Amino acid sequence: MAILSGQVAIITGAARGIGAGIAELLAQHGATVLISDANAEGAAIFAAQLQAQGYSAVAQRTDVTSAADRHALVANTLTQFGRIDILVNNAGVLAPVTLDEMTETEWDRLMGINLKAAFFCAQAVVPTMRAAQRGRIINIASMSARTGGLASPMHYVTAKTGMLGLTRGLARLVAPFGITVNSICPGFIETDMATVWTPETRERLVATIPLGRFGTSHDVAGAAFFLCSPYADYVTGITLDVNGGSHIQ
């Protein structure tokens, strides 16, 4: 069933990993997906792969920290499709920096990509969603925001915790316009970010997961699809944990 047929979804950081998994599942359910990523080649390749499967997908290079790029992403989407129904703020980076090694430049860089950009991407799509009296915004946070970080550096933990506050605050502001805002906290997921884990770290982490395995991008995509679907019409301001039981509240 093409539950999202006719809808247009922008997914940032969608050339690979969790973003790609979400884009693929939304496309499978009928959405036109905008593959937004700083990696222009990767975005184009992935969009072409989706198109080859018969899905509606378009790639656009976007540096989410650039106001000009964010404006172009929204403007081009509206010019081409006339609507934006879904925004998934997924773009993010993880830099293994210790407390003593942290510099102000590195702190600002990661915060700019992982938190600041999410707010301004949301700000950019709200006007068209408000006019339509409907929309979905999903912020991809991290289990680190729940735990304080079991294998993540301080600036990453702080940015992802900020995503939860952004979700709650924005949800209240835009709910009167039929727009829902929710977040997802993935646990230990097999993505490129996980390549920084040593074999010893992987063994230690998987031992903390009651379901006994690392998650996949498809596990997170399922949660995102639910939040985009009509089944979540009355769900806003929440954080959905996808972590195999690693952190249970």
N, C-alpha and C positions, 0 to 999 in steps of 0.2 A: 504494500500500500504506500503510495507516494504522499505521505502525511504532510510533507513540506513543499509540495508542488506549488510553483509560482512564487515562492519566497526567495529572497536574495540574502546570502550570508557572507559577511566579511570575516575571515579568520586570519589574524596576524601570526607571523612566525609559522606559516603553514606549509613550508616546503618539505618538512620532514617531522619525525617524532610525533608528539601528541597533537600538534596542530594539523599535521597531515592526516592522522587518524580521524580527527573530528571532521575535517573537510570531506574525507571520503564517505563517512557514514551519512553526513547531511546530504551529500550529493546522491547517495543511494536512495535516500528518502525523498528525492525530488527537488531539492534546493539547487539554485544556481550558486556556486561557491566562488568567491574571490580569494585566490591564493596569494596572500600578501606576505612578502618576505624581503629582507635585505639582500638575500641571495637571489638575484634576478634569474640566473641560469637554473638554479634548483627549483624555483617557483615555476618557471616555464616548462621544465621537464615534467614536473608532477602534474601540472594542469593538462599537459598533453596526454599523459597516461590516463587521467580521468576521462578526457574527451574520447580517447580510443575505446573506452569501455561504454561509451554512449551517454556519459554524464555531462552536465553543463558546468564548465569550469573556465575561469579566466585568471591569468597571472598578472600581478603588478608588483614591480619592485617598490618596496616601501621601507624607508628608515623611520621607524615609529618615533624616534626622538626629534625628527624634523617636522616643524609645523607645516612647511610647504608640502612635504610628502604626504602628511596626514590629510591636508586639504585636497590634494590631487586624488588621493585614494577615494575619498567620499565623492568628490565632484565627478570623477570619471565613472564611478559606479552608478551615480544617479543619471548621468548623461546616457550611459549605455543601457541601463535597466529600469530607471525611473523609480526605484525604491530601494530601501535597505531595511530588512526585517530583523536581521540577526547580526550582532557583533560578538565575536569571541576574542577577548584580549588574551592571547596566548604567548605573544612574543616575549622572550626572556633569555637571560644568560646566567650561567653559573660559573663563578671564578673562584678556584680554591685558594683563598688568601687567608692567612692566619691573622689573629688579632694584632700581633706585633708588626706584621707586614702591611697592614691596611694603610692606604694613603687616602687623602681627601679626594684626589682625582679618581681613584678606583671606586671609592664609595659613591661619588656623584655619577660616575658612568653607569654603574649597575642600577642605582636607584632611578636614573633617567629612563633606562630601558624597561625595567621590571615594574615600576610603579607609576612614575610621572606620565609616561606615554599612555598607560592604560586609562588614566583620567581624561587626557586630552583626546584620545580616540573616542571615548564615550561621549565627551562633550560635542565632538564633531558630528556624531550620528543622531544625537537626541533631537535636533530640530525636525528632521524628516520623519522620525518615529513619532514625535509629538503630533505632527500634522496628520499622520495616519491613525493616531490614537491606538497604536499598537507597536510593540517591539520587544526584543529579547537581547539583553546584554549579559554575557557570561565572562567572568574573570577567572583565569586559571591561576590559583595560588599554589600552595604546597603544604604538605603535612608539617613542614618545618614551622609554619605559622601556628600550629597546634602544640608542637613539642618544644619549641625553642631551638630546634635543629639538632639532629642526631649525626648528620654527616654533611652539614652545610655551613658555609661561612656567615659571619655576623651580618654583613650588608644584605645578603640574600634572604636571611631569616627576617630581617627588618622590613624589607620590601614586600615580601609575601604576606607578612602580618598586616602591613598597610593595605594590601589588596582586600582583606576582609573588612576593614573599616570603610574603605571606598565602596565596597558592595553594599554595606548596610546603609551608609549615608545616602548614596545615590538612589537606592531602592525607595527610600522614603520620599525623595524629591520628585521622582518621575512616575511613581505609581498612579497618581491621579490622571495620567495621560495614557494609561493602559500599557505601560512599559514595565517589564519585570527585570530585575537585576539580581543575579545569583553568582555564587562562586563555587569552584571545585578545588578541593585540596587533594591532589594525587599523592600517594605514598611513594614507595620505591618502584619506579617505572623503568623498564628497559628502553632507554633512549640514548642518544649520543652523549647526553649529560652524564650518564652512568659510566661512561668509559674512564672517568677519573678515579673510579673505585678500584682499589687493588683487590686481588683475589681474597686476601684476608678480610678486607672490608666487606666484600660481597658475602662471604661466609657468615660474618658477624651479623650483617643486616638481615639476610634471609632467615636467620634463626629467630628474629624478632617478629616474623610475620606468621600469624596463626594459620593462614591458608597455605603457607609453605612454599610460596613462589613470589617472584617479582611480578609486578603488574605489566600490562602492555598498553600501548596507545589505544587499542580497541576497548580496553576496560574503561578508560577515561572518556572515550568517545561516546560510549553508551550513556554515561551520565549526562554529557552535554546534550545529546539528542533528546533525552527526557526533558531537560530544562527548556529546550527549544520547542517542544511539542505541545499540542493542546492539552495533554495530560498534566501539564504544569501551569495551566492558566492562573491558578490561585496560589502559586508558589513564588514568593519574592523575598529578598533579603536574607536568604539562607546560605549556608555553606555545606556542600555535599562532600563527604569524605570518601575517597576511593583508595583504600590502603591495605586491603586484605586482612584487616583487623589489627594492624600494627599500632594504631591509636584508636581507642574506643572511649567515647565520652558518655 
